[in-house]
Amino acid sequence: MTNIKINAEWEMIKLKVKRKYRDLTDADLAFIPGQEEELVTRLMKAIQKDRTYVEFMLKKMLLNMDTNRL
């Protein structure tokens, strides 16, 4: 179970993730509020990284919303 809460910022985070991992499809990045677990699981498979890395990456992007940093 993930402890990440994504809300209205998803579109900005989605752009950052897509810029970092250009091979990701819109289906990989599909997100419905409240289904963070499914998103993390999809991203784990798509970028071939473990849960810890994916959660860290998303949390870091949530913290840096005002910057263009990945």
N, C-alpha and C positions, 0 to 999 in steps of 0.2 A: 504494500500500500504506500502510495506516495504522499508526502506532506506538502506538496506544492499547490498553491491556489492561484490559478490564472484567471484573470477577469478581462476587462475591456482592453488591456494592453496586448492581447494576443496577436493582432495584426502586425504590430511593430516587432514583437518577438519573432513572429513567423518570417518576416523579412530578414532579420538577423540570422536566423537558423538557415534559411535558404541561401543566404550569401556565404555562410561558412561551409555548408554541405550542398553544393550545387546539383548533385544528383537526386536530391529529394524531390518527390512529386507532390502535387497538391493533395493527393490521397494520404501520403505519409504525414502531411502537416494538417490534416483535417482535425478540427477541435470543436467539441461541443462543451460549453460550460458545465462543470461538474464531472467531466470524464477525463480528468488529468491522468488517471492510471492508464487508460487505454492509449493516450497520447505518448506517455513515457514508454510503454511497452512497444508501440510501433516504432518510435525513434530508436530504441535499443536495437531492434532488428535491422532497421534501415541503415544506421551508421555503424553497426557492429561494435557497440560499446556497452559497458555494463550500466546497471541502474544508477550506481553512485555517480558516474560521469555525466549521464544525461540529466539527472536531477541537479547536479552542481552547475552544469552549463545553463539550464533554464533559470535557476535561482540567480546566477550571476547576471544574466540578461535582464531579469526583472529588477535587479538593483540598479542597473545602469541604463534605465529607460531614457534619460535625458541626453545620453551621449551616443555616439555612433559606434562605440566599441563593441566588439563581439564578446 
